[in-house]
Amino acid sequence: MKQVLSQSRGPWLVALLLAILPLLATAEEGRQSQTYTFGVVPQQSASQLARLWVPVLRSLGQRAGLDIQFRTAPDIPEFERRLAAGEYDFAYMNPYHYTVFSQRPGYRAFAKARGQLLKGILVVAKDSPIHEPRELAGATLAFPAPAAFAASVLTRAYLAQEGISFVPAFVSSHDSVYLGVAKGLYPAGGGVVRTFESLAPEVRDQLRILWTTKGYTPHAFAAQPRVPPDVIERLTAAMLAIGQDDEGRALLAPLSLPGLERAEDSDWNDVRALGIELLDDLVKPAQ
């Protein structure tokens, strides 16, 4: 009897394995082909962001075994609304955005630029007669958006603190600020060191930095709560690796990113300590 059972078990096991293996393969294929959106804060035009970020995201996707799709928004306020709605699976957001949208819908940081602090700047035309921020009193100044952290929040706070009156003009992106100042539409405007350094030389060479803020924890790479932990870990590992080889460094260089490192939620406590409340209405629970 035992011999009969033993003999009959072989074909049965083979049949079972033949039935299960395609299902396992399909599940693995589905896991590998799952598409994840990656939203990038629109500090620059959509076409410029795509040119800079798509090759990086393609490389990260290949390294992590994920299909990562580039996304952005027409302007920073719309990007903020999409973050509040949790539209992006992953997002690259400014430090203040992270302190807001880590509350709701609960984005969690997993990476940031390695060894880099975010610094806001005020730029003027290279041949401008202005050499001190106080000389901007009464002027209309360009900023990307009200809640653009270093380029707008910090720079405007400094001017207000110093008693320098000005009229803010919000022009949608860092590139719009730089072009507006270069063309003489505004005497000065706010940006950040990273986007200034990544400008096309023909624009950057028309500008000079008038003033620089102190440094803060840089932009966060964060994941929406719905993203599985193993997927976040795979992308994190790919991000840590991309700055370690020549191909990866070449992709990061146009973004002025020296490499990436792991991040924790508490890394942005320096920004939380500022008590900024500009976007609180976006994360208030519905009444």
N, C-alpha and C positions, 0 to 999 in steps of 0.2 A: 504493500500500500504506500509506504514512504517513497519507494522508488518511482511509483506511478506519479505521485505528487511532485517529486523532484523533476521528473521528466517533463511534466506538463507546465511547470512554472517557467521554464526557459522561454518558450514561445510567447507566453502571456506577458512576461516582463519586456520582451522585445517589442511586442505590440504596444504596450503601455508607453514605452520610451518613444516609439515612433509617433505616437499620438501627442505626447507632451512636448517634444523638442520643437516642433513648429510654433507651438504657442509661446514657448520661452523665447524663441528667436524673434517672434512678432513683438513681444513685450519689450525686449531689449532694443529692437529697431525703433519702437515708439518712444522709448526713453531717450535714445540718441537723437531722434528727429524732432523732439519737442521744441517748439520755437519759443524763445524768450525775448521780450522787447527790452531795449536798453535806451532809456531817455537821457539825453545830454542837455544840460542847461544851455539855452541859446545866447551865449555870450558873443557869438559871431553869427554871420548869416548861415542859413540852413545849408547852402551849397558848400560853404567853406567848412562847416562842421562835418558834413558828410565826407568831404575830401580828406580831412584829418582823421576822423574816427572810424570810418568803415574799414580801412585796412587793419586797424588795431583790433576792432571787434571780430573781424574775420579770423585773425590769428588767434585771438583768445578762444573763439569758438572751436577752432581746430584743436587747440591744445587741451581744451576741456571736454571735447566731444559733445558740444552743444550747438544749436542753431540760434545765433544771437542776431537780432535785427535792430539796426540803428533807428532811433526815433528822436525827434526834438519837438519844438513848438514855434509858432510864429514870433513870439516874444516871451519875455520872462514872466509877466503876469499870467499868461496862458499856461506856461510851463508849471507855475505854482498851482493853478486850478487843476491841472492834470495830476500833479503829485497828490493834491488833497483828495482826488477821486481814486487814487491808487492805480492809475492807468498803466504805469510802467512796471514791469517785473523787476528790472534793475534800473538804477538812476545814478547819474553823476550830478550832484547838486551842491550849491554853495553851503558854507558852514551854517549860516543862519537858517537856510531852508531845512537843513538836517535837524536842527534843534526843534523846528516846528513840526515837520512831518514824521519825525520819530515818535511824536505823541499820537498823531492820527494821520494817516491810517496805520502807522506803526513801522515805517521803514527802519531797517537795522543796518548800520554801517559794518562793512567787513574789510574795507581797504581804503588807503589814502596814499597820496604822493609820499615817497620816501624822503625823509630828511628835509622837508620843505615846509615853509610857513607862507601863509597867504598875506600879501601886503597890498593895500590899496594905494593908488597914486593919483595925483592931479597932473595932467599934461597940458602943455602950452605949445604953440608953434615955436620951432627952433629959433626963429628970429624975433620972437615976441619981446617987447620991452619989459614984460612982467617978470620979476625975479623973486617976489615974496608973495605968499598967499594973501596977505592983507591988501595987496594991490588989486585984488579981484572984487573988492567991496562995490556993491551995487550992480554987478554984472550978471548976465544970464549965463549959467553954466550948464554943460551937458552931462547927463548921467544915464546909464543904461535903463534903470527901472528903480522905483522907490525901495524895493527890498533886495536889490543887488548888494550883497553884504559889504565887501571891501571897496568896491568901485563907487558905491552910493551911500550906504548907511554910515560907514566909518568916515568917509570924506566929508559928507554933509554935517555929521556930528562935530567933527573937528572945526569946521568953519563957524558953526553956530556957537561952539564953546569959546572960540576966539573973538566972538562978536562981529564977525565979518558977514554983513548982509549980502544976500544973493538971491537970484530967481532960478529955481531948478527947471531944466527942460529935459524930459525923459524921452530918449530917442531909440529905445528898444534893444540895443545891443552895444557891446564894447566897441565893435568895429565902427558902428555909426557914430559913437563918441569921437573916436580917433579921426575918422574922415571929416567929421564936422569941424573939429579944431584945425586940422591940416588945411581945410578949404577956407578957413577964416570965418565960418558961420558962428563960432563961439570962441571967446578968448581962452577958455580952458574947459577941461572935462575930466570926469573920473573914470579910472580903469583899474586894472591890476597888473602887476609885474609880468605874470605869465602870459596874458593875452597881448600885452605890449611887445614882449620879446618874440611872440609868434607872428607878429604883423609882417606883411610884405615889406621888404627893405625900402621900397620906394615911398611907402607911407611912413614907416617908422623914422626914416631919415629926415622927415619934415617936422618932427616933434622932439620935445625934450621933457624930461620929468621935472616938475616944479617942486613936488613934495611927496613924501612917502609915509604911510601909516606904520605903526608897529605891527609885528607879525602875529597871526593867529593860526590855529589848526586849519589846514587847507580843506578843499572840497572833499565831500564824502562819496565813496562808492557804496551804495546801499541797496538792500533787497527788500521787496515787498513781502509781507508776512506769508503770502500764499506760496512763495517759492520754497520747494523742499530743501531741508538742510544739506543733503548730500549734493544737490546741484550748486548751492552757494559755496560749498567747500571745494567742489571741482573748479568753479570759476576763480575762487580765491587762489588756489594752487597755480592756476594758469597765469594769474596776475603777478604773483610773486616770481614766476619763472620768466616772464616776458622781458624783464629788465636785465636778465642774466646772460643773454646771448646777443651777438652782433645784430641779428635780424630783428629781434625785439627792440633793442635800443634804437635802431634806425627808425622803427615805427613810432616810438615814443618821442623822439627828438623834436619833430615838428609841433608837438603839443607842449614842449618845454617841460616834460615830465622826466625826472632823472631815474625813475623806477618806482615801484609800488611796494607797499608793506601792509601787513595786517593792521586793522584798526578795531578799536572798541568804542562802544557808545560813550563812555566817559571821556574820551579824547576831546570831545567838543564842549566840555564843561567851561572852558575859558570863554566860549561864545555865549553860553547860557548865562554866565555871570554878568553879562552886559545888560540883561533884562529887556531886550528888544521885544516889542509887542506889535509890530507892524502887521503881522499876518494872523494874529490870534483869531480873528473872525472866521478864517478858513478851517480851523480845527475845533471850533466849538461844537459840542454835540447838538444835534437837532432838537429843538424844543417840542 
